[in-house]
């Protein structure tokens, strides 16, 4: 009975649900000479006892967590860079639109100035023509007197 109980106890201790690549065995410790549980991780690292295995798993999980955060940060940085590029492109497009509007307004102003100058020149010519006609009339009246 004692042997069966010991066998069940050992089987229960070895009955672990491990991740793929992990193994657990019993080996004799060189330092203590006792039989101890030895976990082997997927990389072949031997971990003596539950404490070492647990610490190793915690470190692996922390490394994954840090790596996941690093990847998330890189994604955020990439998104930020894309947003900045998009914003810069919008800013440049707005500047181009404003520049085009300014150039159009300047063109309209120049056309208006040109039209005003032409109208002023026509008006001046009309005034001179009218003055010549009046002068001719005055001279005709003087000639008649």
RAUR-V926458 format. One record per residue. N is the residue number from 1. RES is the residue in one small letter. PSI is psi as a letter, one per 30 degrees, with the letter a starting at -180 (999 if undefined). OMEGA is omega in whole degrees, 0 to 359 (none if undefined). Layout:
n=N res=RES psi=PSI omega=OMEGA
n=N res=RES psi=PSI omega=OMEGA
This chain:
n=1 res=x psi=e omega=181
n=2 res=x psi=e omega=179
n=3 res=x psi=e omega=178
n=4 res=x psi=e omega=179
n=5 res=x psi=e omega=178
n=6 res=x psi=e omega=180
n=7 res=x psi=e omega=179
n=8 res=x psi=e omega=179
n=9 res=x psi=e omega=179
n=10 res=x psi=e omega=179
n=11 res=x psi=e omega=178
n=12 res=x psi=e omega=179
n=13 res=x psi=e omega=180
n=14 res=x psi=f omega=182
n=15 res=x psi=i omega=180
n=16 res=x psi=k omega=170
n=17 res=x psi=j omega=185
n=18 res=x psi=l omega=174
n=19 res=x psi=l omega=179
n=20 res=x psi=k omega=177
n=21 res=x psi=f omega=179
n=22 res=x psi=k omega=174
n=23 res=x psi=l omega=176
n=24 res=x psi=k omega=180
n=25 res=x psi=l omega=174
n=26 res=x psi=k omega=178
n=27 res=x psi=l omega=178
n=28 res=x psi=k omega=179
n=29 res=x psi=k omega=179
n=30 res=x psi=e omega=183
n=31 res=x psi=e omega=184
n=32 res=x psi=f omega=182
n=33 res=x psi=g omega=180
n=34 res=x psi=l omega=176
n=35 res=x psi=k omega=181
n=36 res=x psi=l omega=175
n=37 res=x psi=k omega=177
n=38 res=x psi=j omega=177
n=39 res=x psi=k omega=175
n=40 res=x psi=k omega=181
n=41 res=x psi=l omega=182
n=42 res=x psi=f omega=179
n=43 res=x psi=f omega=179
n=44 res=x psi=g omega=179
n=45 res=x psi=k omega=179
n=46 res=x psi=k omega=182
n=47 res=x psi=j omega=184
n=48 res=x psi=j omega=175
n=49 res=x psi=l omega=182
n=50 res=x psi=e omega=182
n=51 res=x psi=e omega=179
n=52 res=x psi=e omega=181
n=53 res=x psi=e omega=180
n=54 res=x psi=e omega=178
n=55 res=x psi=e omega=179
n=56 res=x psi=e omega=180
n=57 res=x psi=e omega=178
n=58 res=x psi=e omega=178
n=59 res=x psi=e omega=179
n=60 res=x psi=e omega=179
n=61 res=x psi=e omega=178
n=62 res=x psi=e omega=178
n=63 res=x psi=e omega=178
n=64 res=x psi=e omega=180
n=65 res=x psi=e omega=179
n=66 res=x psi=e omega=179
n=67 res=x psi=e omega=177
n=68 res=x psi=e omega=177
n=69 res=x psi=e omega=179
n=70 res=x psi=e omega=179
n=71 res=x psi=e omega=178
n=72 res=x psi=e omega=178
n=73 res=x psi=e omega=179
n=74 res=x psi=e omega=177
n=75 res=x psi=e omega=179
n=76 res=x psi=e omega=179
n=77 res=x psi=e omega=178
n=78 res=x psi=e omega=178
n=79 res=x psi=e omega=179
n=80 res=x psi=e omega=179
n=81 res=x psi=e omega=179
n=82 res=x psi=e omega=178
n=83 res=x psi=e omega=179
n=84 res=x psi=e omega=179
n=85 res=x psi=e omega=179
n=86 res=x psi=e omega=178
n=87 res=x psi=e omega=179
n=88 res=x psi=e omega=179
n=89 res=x psi=e omega=178
n=90 res=x psi=e omega=180
n=91 res=x psi=e omega=179
n=92 res=x psi=e omega=178
n=93 res=x psi=e omega=177
n=94 res=x psi=e omega=178
n=95 res=x psi=e omega=178
n=96 res=x psi=e omega=179
n=97 res=x psi=e omega=180
n=98 res=x psi=e omega=180
n=99 res=x psi=e omega=179
n=100 res=x psi=e omega=179
n=101 res=x psi=e omega=179
n=102 res=x psi=e omega=180
n=103 res=x psi=e omega=178
n=104 res=x psi=e omega=178
n=105 res=x psi=e omega=178
n=106 res=x psi=e omega=179
n=107 res=x psi=e omega=179
n=108 res=x psi=e omega=179
n=109 res=x psi=e omega=178
n=110 res=x psi=e omega=178
n=111 res=x psi=e omega=179
n=112 res=x psi=e omega=178
n=113 res=x psi=e omega=178
n=114 res=x psi=e omega=179
n=115 res=x psi=e omega=178
n=116 res=x psi=e omega=179
n=117 res=x psi=e omega=178
n=118 res=x psi=e omega=179
n=119 res=x psi=e omega=178
n=120 res=x psi=e omega=179
n=121 res=x psi=e omega=178
n=122 res=x psi=e omega=180
n=123 res=x psi=e omega=179
n=124 res=x psi=e omega=179
n=125 res=x psi=e omega=179
n=126 res=x psi=e omega=178
n=127 res=x psi=e omega=180
n=128 res=x psi=e omega=179
n=129 res=x psi=e omega=180
n=130 res=x psi=e omega=178
n=131 res=x psi=e omega=178
n=132 res=x psi=e omega=179
n=133 res=x psi=e omega=180
n=134 res=x psi=e omega=179
n=135 res=x psi=e omega=179
n=136 res=x psi=e omega=179
n=137 res=x psi=e omega=180
n=138 res=x psi=e omega=180
n=139 res=x psi=e omega=179
n=140 res=x psi=e omega=179
n=141 res=x psi=e omega=177
n=142 res=x psi=e omega=180
n=143 res=x psi=e omega=180
n=144 res=x psi=f omega=182
n=145 res=x psi=999 omega=none
